[in-house]
Amino acid sequence: MGALRRARAAFPLVAAVLAAGLGVAPSAAATVPAEPPLPRDVCTIDDDRLPELSGLAADEEQWYAVNDGGTQIEIYVLGKDCAVREVIGHPTDPYDVEDMALASDGTLWLGDTGDNRKQRDTVALHAVRPDGTATLYRLTYPDGQHDAEALLLDRAGTPYIITKHVVGSSEVYRPSGPLTSPGPTPLEHVGSLRVSATDTEGGPVGRVGSMLITGAASSADGSVIAVRTYTDAYLYPVTGDDIPAALAKQPVRVPLPGEEQGEAIAFEPDGTLLSASEGVGNPVRAVPGAAGLVDRDDEDSTESAPQGDEPAAASGVGGEGESEFPVVAGIAVAVVLAGGVLLGVGRLRRR
């Protein structure tokens, strides 16, 4: 993409940042452990078939990886040495796969929800079984188009989609009823999520990237969920299947520094948190025992739980009713963020 095209592509992003800067609200900081565990490199993905790793899942024996985009469904089965063991394929041509979740029955759910230009009439989920058979479920938002890169499943297998926004709120959706194939099935809005900027190094657009939701995951038992940005992971305890209420709790923030374009995140069955970045030659990294960092019995960390479409207060997440920065300060913040977007947009490919 040439410089002029990059600049034109950045205008909507900068406009959104500037608009949000007029009403930037402070957010309650997420809890950070006194000695945050640092992710350690496990192995390196050097297979040139995985240049845009966007979704990751794990079971006891192996990992599953999927690229951003693609012209057909291809799920790469990796050993824990990062070597590709096999490819689960299906001829369905997805629009823009951005995340993946593993169900308890072994079905891999692909979040075909990327829509950077906000022009899709429907988004989709692809349920892919280990034998390569797949089912398409189209979905519609109740309030217009959204770009989304995060998908997770609750204990019951209900999918949740979290949108990606610059500043402002990321929105949380789930199907309003049973999925039908090919659909579409309407989605319902169940909460909002606003993540504060951090100083964690990494990502393609500086501090702006620390506020962009790029992936999500559930622990094997569904008791902890993770939402990640380009630079950090936020861990929440879950009571029952209530994901919106979980996102209203104060999370634990786990920095994931140094990932060039970190979008993939997953839990291993033992609670180890895995993360990875796009780009051949980048490592899969692990934070052992990450799920155990969350106090699952601490109800005092819960803000008022969201009801219906009421915004949820979450990780570095601001809810309604918080005091706002003065307008001048908001404009200053917006100008800084917009500059970061313009400097970094040239590094972004299709998102």
PELIN-V624406 format. One record per pair of residues at least 6 apart in sequence whose C-alpha atoms are under 8 Angstrom apart, sorted by the first residue. I is the first residue (numbers start at 1). J is the second residue. D is the distance in Angstrom with one decimal. If there is no record, write none. Layout:
i = (I/I)
j = (J/J)
d = (D/D)
This chain:
i = (3/6/6/7/10/10/10/13/13/14/14/14/16/16/17/17/17/17/17/18/18/18/18/19/20/20/20/20/21/21/21/21/21/21/21/22/22/22/22/22/23/23/23/23/23/24/24/24/24/24/25/25/25/25/25/26/26/26/26/26/26/27/27/27/27/27/27/27/28/28/28/28/29/29/29/29/30/30/30/30/30/30/30/30/31/31/31/31/32/32/32/33/33/33/33/36/36/37/37/38/38/38/39/39/39/39/40/40/40/41/41/41/41/42/42/42/42/42/42/43/43/43/43/43/43/44/44/44/44/44/44/45/45/45/45/45/45/45/46/46/46/47/47/47/47/48/50/50/50/50/51/51/51/51/52/52/52/52/52/52/53/53/53/53/53/53/53/53/53/53/54/54/54/54/54/54/54/54/54/54/54/54/54/55/55/55/55/55/55/55/55/55/55/55/55/56/56/56/56/56/56/56/56/56/56/56/57/57/57/57/57/57/57/57/57/57/58/58/58/58/58/58/59/59/60/60/61/61/62/62/62/62/63/63/63/63/64/64/64/64/65/65/65/65/65/66/66/66/66/66/66/67/67/67/67/68/68/68/68/69/69/69/69/69/70/70/70/70/70/71/71/71/71/72/72/72/72/72/72/73/73/73/73/73/73/73/74/74/74/74/75/75/75/76/76/76/76/76/77/77/77/77/77/78/78/78/79/82/88/88/88/89/90/90/90/94/95/95/95/96/96/96/96/97/97/97/97/97/98/98/98/98/98/98/98/98/98/99/99/99/99/99/99/99/99/99/100/100/100/100/100/100/101/101/101/101/101/101/101/101/102/102/102/103/103/103/104/104/106/106/107/107/107/107/108/108/108/108/109/109/109/109/110/110/110/110/111/111/111/111/111/111/112/112/112/112/113/113/113/113/113/113/114/114/114/114/114/115/115/115/115/115/116/116/116/116/117/118/118/118/119/120/121/121/122/122/122/122/122/123/123/123/124/124/124/124/125/125/125/125/126/126/126/126/127/127/127/127/128/128/135/135/136/136/137/137/137/137/137/137/137/138/138/138/138/138/139/139/139/139/139/139/140/140/140/140/141/141/141/142/142/142/142/146/146/147/147/147/148/148/148/148/148/149/149/149/149/149/149/149/150/150/150/150/150/150/150/150/150/151/151/151/151/151/151/151/152/152/152/152/152/152/153/153/153/153/154/154/154/154/154/154/155/155/155/155/156/158/158/159/159/160/160/160/160/161/161/161/162/162/162/162/162/163/163/163/163/164/164/164/164/164/165/165/166/166/166/167/167/167/167/167/168/169/169/169/169/170/170/170/170/171/171/171/171/171/172/172/172/172/172/172/173/173/173/173/173/174/174/174/174/175/175/175/175/176/176/176/176/177/177/178/179/189/189/190/190/190/190/190/190/190/191/191/191/191/191/191/191/192/192/192/192/193/193/193/193/193/193/193/193/194/194/194/194/194/194/194/194/195/195/195/195/195/195/195/195/196/196/196/196/196/197/197/197/197/198/198/198/199/199/200/200/200/200/200/200/200/201/201/201/202/202/202/202/202/202/202/203/203/203/203/203/203/203/203/203/204/204/204/204/204/204/204/205/205/205/205/205/205/206/206/206/207/207/208/208/208/209/209/209/210/210/210/210/211/211/212/212/213/213/213/213/214/214/214/214/214/214/214/215/215/215/215/215/215/216/216/216/216/216/216/216/217/217/217/217/217/217/218/218/218/218/218/219/219/219/219/219/219/219/220/220/220/220/221/222/222/223/223/223/223/223/224/224/224/224/224/224/224/225/225/225/225/226/226/226/226/226/227/227/227/228/228/228/229/229/230/230/230/230/230/231/231/231/231/231/231/232/232/232/232/232/233/233/233/233/234/234/234/234/234/235/235/235/235/235/235/236/236/236/236/236/236/236/237/237/237/237/237/237/238/238/238/239/239/244/244/244/245/245/245/246/247/247/247/247/248/248/248/248/248/248/248/248/249/249/249/249/249/249/250/250/250/250/250/250/251/251/251/251/252/252/252/253/256/259/259/260/260/261/261/261/262/262/262/262/263/263/263/263/264/264/264/265/265/265/265/266/266/266/267/267/268/270/271/271/271/271/271/272/272/272/272/272/272/273/273/273/273/273/273/274/274/274/274/275/275/275/276/276/276/276/277/277/303/304/304/305/305/306/311/311/312/312/313)
j = (346/345/346/342/341/342/345/166/341/338/341/342/166/167/166/167/334/337/338/331/334/335/338/334/167/168/330/334/327/330/331/332/333/334/335/327/328/330/331/334/324/325/326/327/330/168/324/325/330/333/318/322/323/324/325/196/318/322/323/324/325/194/195/196/316/317/318/319/315/316/317/318/196/315/316/317/234/250/251/252/253/315/316/317/250/251/252/253/252/253/254/252/253/254/293/254/255/254/287/255/256/287/256/285/286/287/285/286/287/283/284/285/286/80/81/283/284/285/286/80/81/82/283/284/285/81/82/281/282/283/284/82/83/280/281/282/283/284/280/281/282/83/84/280/281/280/66/67/279/280/67/278/279/280/67/68/277/278/279/280/65/66/67/68/263/264/276/277/278/279/65/66/67/68/97/98/99/215/262/263/264/277/278/65/66/67/68/98/99/100/101/215/263/264/265/63/64/65/66/99/100/101/264/265/266/275/63/64/65/100/101/102/265/266/267/268/64/102/266/267/268/269/268/269/268/269/79/80/77/78/79/80/77/78/79/80/75/76/77/78/75/76/77/78/100/74/75/76/97/99/100/74/75/97/98/96/97/98/99/94/95/96/97/98/93/94/95/96/97/92/93/94/95/89/90/91/92/93/94/88/89/90/91/92/93/94/87/88/89/90/87/88/89/84/85/86/87/88/84/85/86/87/88/84/85/86/85/284/130/131/132/132/132/133/134/112/112/113/114/112/113/114/115/110/111/112/113/114/110/111/112/113/114/148/149/150/215/110/111/112/149/150/151/215/216/264/108/109/110/111/151/152/108/109/110/151/152/153/217/218/108/109/153/109/153/157/157/220/129/130/127/128/129/130/127/128/129/130/125/126/127/128/125/126/127/128/124/125/126/149/150/151/123/124/125/126/123/124/125/147/148/149/123/147/148/149/351/145/146/147/148/351/146/147/350/351/147/145/146/147/145/145/140/145/138/139/140/141/184/138/139/140/136/137/138/139/136/137/138/139/134/135/136/137/134/135/136/137/134/135/181/182/181/182/179/180/181/182/183/184/185/181/182/183/184/185/175/183/184/185/186/187/184/185/186/187/186/187/188/186/187/188/189/163/164/163/164/165/161/162/163/164/214/161/162/163/164/213/214/215/161/162/163/164/213/214/215/216/227/159/160/161/162/215/216/217/159/160/161/216/217/218/159/160/217/218/160/218/222/241/242/243/221/222/240/241/241/174/175/174/175/172/173/174/175/172/173/174/170/171/172/173/213/170/171/172/213/170/171/212/213/214/212/213/208/211/212/194/195/208/211/212/194/192/193/194/195/192/193/194/213/189/190/191/192/193/189/190/191/192/193/244/187/188/189/190/191/187/188/189/190/185/186/187/188/185/186/187/188/185/186/185/185/308/309/244/306/307/308/309/310/311/244/306/308/309/310/311/312/310/311/312/313/247/311/312/313/314/315/317/318/211/313/314/315/316/317/318/319/210/211/212/314/315/316/317/318/210/211/315/316/317/207/208/210/211/207/210/211/207/210/207/210/231/232/255/256/257/231/257/258/230/231/257/258/259/260/261/209/210/230/231/258/259/260/261/262/230/260/261/344/345/347/348/340/341/343/344/345/347/340/341/344/337/340/337/340/341/229/230/231/229/230/231/232/229/230/229/230/227/228/229/230/227/228/229/230/262/263/264/227/228/229/263/264/265/225/226/227/228/264/265/266/225/226/227/265/266/267/224/225/226/266/267/225/266/267/268/269/271/291/267/268/269/271/269/238/241/237/238/239/240/296/235/236/237/238/291/294/296/235/236/237/238/233/234/235/236/265/233/234/235/234/263/265/262/263/259/260/261/262/263/255/256/257/258/259/262/253/254/255/256/257/253/254/255/256/251/252/253/254/315/251/252/253/254/291/294/246/247/249/250/251/252/294/246/249/251/294/295/296/245/246/296/245/246/305/306/312/305/306/312/302/312/313/314/315/302/303/304/305/306/312/313/314/301/302/303/313/314/315/301/302/303/314/315/316/294/314/315/316/293/294/315/315/275/276/277/277/278/277/278/279/275/276/277/278/275/276/277/278/275/276/277/273/274/275/276/273/274/275/273/274/274/289/288/289/290/291/292/286/287/288/289/290/291/286/287/288/289/290/291/284/285/286/287/284/285/286/282/283/284/285/283/284/313/312/313/312/313/312/319/320/318/319/319)
d = (7.6/6.8/6.1/7.3/7.4/6.6/6.7/7.1/7.5/5.2/6.8/7.6/6.8/7.9/6.2/6.3/5.7/6.7/6.1/6.9/4.9/6.7/6.9/7.7/6.4/6.0/8.0/7.1/7.9/4.5/5.1/7.5/6.0/4.4/7.9/5.5/7.8/4.9/5.5/7.5/6.5/6.9/7.9/6.6/6.0/7.9/6.3/6.1/5.4/8.0/7.1/6.8/6.5/4.5/6.0/7.9/6.8/7.3/7.3/6.6/7.2/7.8/7.6/6.3/5.3/5.3/4.5/7.9/7.6/5.2/6.2/6.5/7.5/7.1/4.6/7.6/7.9/6.0/5.5/5.8/5.8/5.3/4.9/7.9/7.0/6.1/4.7/5.9/5.7/5.1/6.8/7.4/7.7/7.9/7.9/6.5/7.4/7.2/6.6/7.4/7.4/6.6/6.6/5.6/5.1/4.8/5.2/5.3/6.6/5.9/6.0/4.4/6.5/7.9/7.5/6.8/5.8/5.4/6.6/7.6/5.6/5.8/5.5/5.8/7.5/7.6/6.0/5.9/5.6/4.0/6.1/5.4/7.1/6.1/5.4/5.9/5.9/7.1/5.2/4.6/7.3/7.5/7.5/6.6/7.9/6.0/7.5/6.1/7.5/6.5/7.1/6.1/4.8/5.0/4.9/5.4/8.0/4.6/5.8/7.8/6.7/5.8/4.5/6.2/7.4/6.7/7.5/6.5/4.7/7.1/7.6/6.1/5.3/5.2/7.9/5.5/5.8/7.9/8.0/5.2/5.0/7.5/6.7/5.7/5.2/6.8/7.7/6.3/4.1/4.9/7.9/7.4/7.0/4.7/6.8/7.1/5.6/4.7/6.7/7.2/6.0/7.5/5.3/5.7/5.7/7.9/5.7/5.0/6.7/6.6/6.0/6.0/7.4/5.2/7.1/7.8/6.1/7.4/6.6/6.5/5.3/7.5/6.0/6.1/7.1/6.3/7.5/7.9/6.9/5.8/5.1/6.0/5.9/5.0/6.3/6.8/6.5/5.6/4.7/5.9/5.8/5.1/6.6/7.3/8.0/6.7/5.1/6.3/7.9/7.6/7.3/7.9/8.0/7.2/7.5/6.3/5.3/5.3/7.9/7.1/6.4/4.1/5.0/7.1/7.4/6.8/7.6/6.9/7.5/7.8/4.8/6.3/7.7/7.5/6.5/5.3/5.2/4.2/6.1/7.9/5.4/5.1/6.3/6.0/6.5/6.8/6.3/5.7/4.6/6.8/5.6/5.0/6.4/6.4/7.6/6.2/4.6/6.4/5.7/5.6/5.3/5.9/7.4/4.5/5.5/7.4/6.4/7.6/7.0/7.5/5.5/5.7/6.1/6.9/6.9/6.6/6.4/7.9/7.6/5.2/6.3/5.0/7.3/6.5/5.5/3.9/6.2/6.3/7.6/5.7/6.0/6.4/6.0/7.6/4.9/7.1/8.0/5.9/5.0/7.4/5.9/5.8/5.8/6.4/7.8/7.3/6.8/5.5/4.5/5.8/6.5/7.7/5.8/5.1/6.7/6.7/5.9/6.7/6.7/7.9/4.7/6.2/7.9/7.4/7.2/6.4/7.8/7.7/6.9/7.0/6.3/5.6/4.7/6.7/5.8/5.1/6.3/7.8/6.5/5.6/4.6/6.2/5.5/5.1/6.6/7.6/6.6/5.1/7.0/7.5/7.5/6.0/6.2/5.0/5.6/7.3/5.1/6.2/7.8/6.6/5.4/6.5/7.8/5.2/5.4/6.1/6.7/7.7/6.4/4.4/6.9/7.4/7.8/5.3/7.6/5.6/7.7/5.1/5.7/6.4/6.6/6.6/7.1/7.3/6.1/5.5/5.0/7.6/7.4/5.8/5.2/6.4/6.9/5.5/4.3/5.5/6.1/5.2/6.5/7.7/6.4/5.6/4.8/6.3/5.4/5.2/6.6/8.0/4.3/6.7/7.0/7.8/5.9/5.5/6.7/6.2/4.9/4.8/5.7/6.7/7.5/7.1/5.7/5.1/4.4/6.3/7.7/6.8/4.7/4.8/5.7/6.4/6.3/6.3/4.9/5.8/6.3/5.2/7.0/6.9/6.3/6.4/7.4/6.4/7.7/5.7/5.7/7.7/7.0/6.0/3.9/5.0/7.8/7.9/7.0/6.5/6.5/7.0/5.0/5.6/5.8/5.2/6.8/8.0/6.9/5.7/4.0/5.0/7.7/6.8/5.7/4.8/6.5/6.7/5.6/7.0/5.7/5.4/6.8/5.7/5.1/6.0/4.5/6.2/7.5/6.4/7.8/7.1/6.0/5.7/7.9/7.0/6.9/5.0/7.6/5.8/6.9/7.3/7.8/6.0/7.3/6.8/5.6/4.7/7.8/5.8/5.2/6.4/6.4/5.6/4.6/6.5/7.5/5.1/5.3/6.7/7.1/5.6/7.9/5.8/5.2/6.9/6.1/7.4/7.2/6.9/6.1/7.4/7.7/7.8/6.5/7.6/6.2/5.8/5.3/4.7/7.8/5.6/4.9/6.1/7.5/7.2/7.9/6.1/4.5/6.2/6.0/5.7/5.0/5.7/7.4/8.0/6.0/5.4/4.6/5.6/7.3/5.3/5.6/6.9/7.2/6.6/6.0/4.2/6.0/7.4/5.8/5.2/5.2/7.3/7.6/7.7/5.9/7.5/5.9/6.4/7.6/7.6/5.6/5.2/7.4/8.0/6.0/6.4/7.4/5.7/6.1/4.9/5.3/7.6/4.6/5.1/7.5/7.5/7.2/6.1/6.6/6.0/7.5/5.9/7.4/7.9/7.5/6.9/7.1/6.8/4.3/5.6/7.8/8.0/5.3/7.8/7.6/5.8/4.8/4.8/7.4/7.5/5.9/7.7/4.8/6.5/6.1/6.9/5.3/5.4/6.6/5.9/7.9/6.8/7.9/7.9/7.4/5.9/7.1/6.4/7.3/5.6/6.7/5.1/5.7/7.0/5.7/5.7/4.6/5.2/5.6/7.5/5.7/7.5/5.0/6.1/7.5/6.0/4.8/4.9/6.6/7.9/6.1/5.9/5.7/7.6/6.2/6.7/5.9/5.7/7.0/4.2/6.7/7.9/6.1/7.9/7.1/7.5/7.3/6.1/6.7/6.9/6.7/5.4/6.9/5.5/5.7/5.3/6.8/6.2/7.9/5.2/6.7/7.0/5.8/4.5/7.4/7.9/5.9/5.1/6.5/7.5/4.9/7.6/6.0/5.3/6.9/5.5/5.9/6.2/7.4/5.4/4.3/6.0/7.9/6.3/7.4/5.7/5.2/6.7/6.3/5.3/6.7/6.0/4.4/6.3/7.3/6.7/6.1/7.8/5.3/7.2/6.9/6.5/7.4/7.1/7.2/5.2/7.7/8.0/7.1/7.9/5.9/4.9/6.8/7.7/7.6/6.7/5.5/4.6/5.5/6.4/7.6/8.0/5.7/5.4/6.7/7.1/6.3/5.4/4.6/6.4/8.0/5.7/5.2/6.7/6.1/7.4/7.2/7.3/7.2/7.2/7.9/6.0/4.7/6.2/6.4/5.2/5.8/7.6/6.9/6.9/6.7/5.8/4.4/4.9/7.3/5.7/5.1/6.2/6.8/5.8/5.6/4.6/6.3/6.5/5.2/5.1/6.4/7.7/7.5/6.8/6.0/6.6/6.7/7.2/4.9/6.8/6.7/6.0/7.7/7.8/6.2/7.0/5.1/7.7/5.0/7.2/8.0/7.0/7.3/6.4/7.0/5.0/6.2/7.6/8.0/6.4/6.9/5.1/7.4/6.1/5.5/6.8/5.6/7.0/5.0/4.6/4.7/5.5/4.1/5.7/7.1/5.8/7.6/5.3/6.3/7.5/5.9/5.9/8.0/7.7/6.9/5.3/8.0/7.2/6.5/7.8/7.8/8.0/7.2/5.7/6.2/7.3/5.0/5.5/7.9/7.3/5.7/3.9/6.4/7.7/6.7/5.9/7.1/5.5/5.2/6.4/7.2/5.5/4.4/6.7/5.9/5.1/6.6/4.7/6.0/7.2/7.3/7.0/5.3/5.9/4.8/7.0/6.4/5.6/4.3/5.0/5.5/6.7/5.5/5.0/6.4/7.4/5.7/7.3/6.7/5.5/4.6/6.5/5.9/5.3/6.5/7.3/6.3/4.8/6.2/7.5/7.8/6.6/7.9/7.7/6.6/8.0/5.1/6.1/7.1/7.9/6.0/4.5)
